[in-house]
Amino acid sequence: MLIKNTYISIKYKRVDNLKKNYFINEDILKDHFNEATVLPIPDDAPLEIPRIIIKSLNEHSQLNISPIAATLQINYNDGFEKDWKKCEQYIQQKMKIVFSFLNILTNNEYQYIGVITEVLLDEYMRDGTQILARNLLKNNDYSSIYDLNIRYTFVEKHNIFVNIMLQNARLFKNGIETDAAGSLSVDNQEAESIGAVIDINDRYGYNTCNDYKTDSSKLDSIITEMTIVMESKLKGLLEEGAY
């Protein structure tokens, strides 16, 4: 398994004077993040647009902060991409710092929190479409299927959505111009693997419960569910269609 990236999102009620609050509390982030880029965006711009962008010291991750949401985007290399435990530790380390900052602005009250991880199941490097069709559709006549994308949604612990998307992933030679005619031909294809996107969040609780709110501790439950999927349930779902 090749772990490509993780995207953490935190949704909260509007924070006023975001830029001012950042400058007052920026020292909380300085040991783990570079100096921020504070964008010259007017106060009446759409609230979802980030006002503050901050890269981590080694630039493996980027924190985006808007008046109503924050996201942390992480790309993995240097051996992390083959070891979920290392990725998990990195997420927890960085998010501890991020929440130390955000909790001052939000009083540790959030609408919902989500974690998305994208992986390539590189133990399968041939016939990704056929494997998915045979194992998940129980379809032996898959010769006419070119691409296949299957999404599952489960509910865990009464308020957490576990979304798993499985799809074939065609890998092409480096350096090809993907916009050129014929560039995505079979001759340029090196492998056909299987990709997965695991999206876990407590949006179910937010969608279905009046006055739902959460706090930074919810991230631990979400990461626990992500680890269960990564270490066991993903394999069972792919090979047997069983969650």
LINTAHU-V888238 format. One record per backbone hydrogen bond with DSSP energy under -0.5 kcal/mol. CO is the residue of the C=O (numbers start at 1). NH is the residue of the N-H. If there is no record, write none. Layout:
CO/NH ; CO/NH
//
This chain:
1/3 ; 2/4 ; 2/120 ; 4/76 ; 5/118 ; 6/74 ; 7/116 ; 8/72 ; 9/114 ; 10/70 ; 11/111 ; 11/112 ; 14/16 ; 17/21 ; 18/22 ; 19/23 ; 20/24 ; 21/25 ; 22/26 ; 25/28 ; 26/29 ; 26/30 ; 29/32 ; 29/33 ; 32/57 ; 36/38 ; 37/39 ; 37/53 ; 39/41 ; 42/45 ; 46/49 ; 47/67 ; 47/68 ; 51/39 ; 52/65 ; 53/37 ; 54/63 ; 55/34 ; 56/59 ; 60/75 ; 61/56 ; 62/64 ; 62/73 ; 63/54 ; 64/71 ; 65/51 ; 65/52 ; 67/15 ; 68/12 ; 69/66 ; 70/10 ; 71/64 ; 72/8 ; 73/62 ; 74/6 ; 77/80 ; 79/82 ; 80/83 ; 81/3 ; 83/87 ; 84/88 ; 85/89 ; 86/90 ; 87/91 ; 88/92 ; 89/93 ; 90/94 ; 91/95 ; 92/96 ; 93/97 ; 94/98 ; 95/99 ; 96/100 ; 97/101 ; 98/102 ; 99/103 ; 101/104 ; 101/105 ; 102/105 ; 102/106 ; 103/107 ; 106/109 ; 110/214 ; 112/11 ; 113/202 ; 114/9 ; 115/200 ; 116/7 ; 117/198 ; 118/4 ; 118/5 ; 119/196 ; 120/2 ; 120/122 ; 121/124 ; 123/125 ; 125/192 ; 127/131 ; 128/132 ; 129/133 ; 130/134 ; 131/135 ; 132/136 ; 132/137 ; 133/137 ; 133/138 ; 133/139 ; 138/140 ; 140/142 ; 142/145 ; 144/146 ; 148/168 ; 150/166 ; 152/164 ; 154/162 ; 156/159 ; 156/160 ; 159/161 ; 159/205 ; 160/156 ; 161/163 ; 161/201 ; 162/154 ; 163/199 ; 164/152 ; 164/166 ; 165/197 ; 166/150 ; 167/195 ; 169/193 ; 171/190 ; 171/191 ; 173/176 ; 176/178 ; 177/180 ; 180/183 ; 182/185 ; 185/188 ; 185/189 ; 186/189 ; 188/173 ; 188/190 ; 191/171 ; 192/128 ; 193/169 ; 194/121 ; 195/167 ; 196/119 ; 197/165 ; 197/199 ; 198/117 ; 198/200 ; 199/163 ; 200/115 ; 201/161 ; 202/206 ; 203/207 ; 204/208 ; 205/209 ; 208/210 ; 209/212 ; 214/110 ; 215/218 ; 216/219 ; 217/220 ; 217/221 ; 218/222 ; 219/223 ; 220/224 ; 221/225 ; 222/226 ; 223/227 ; 224/228 ; 225/229 ; 226/230 ; 227/231 ; 228/232 ; 228/233 ; 229/234 ; 232/236 ; 233/237 ; 234/238 ; 235/239 ; 236/240 ; 236/241 ; 236/242 ; 237/241
//
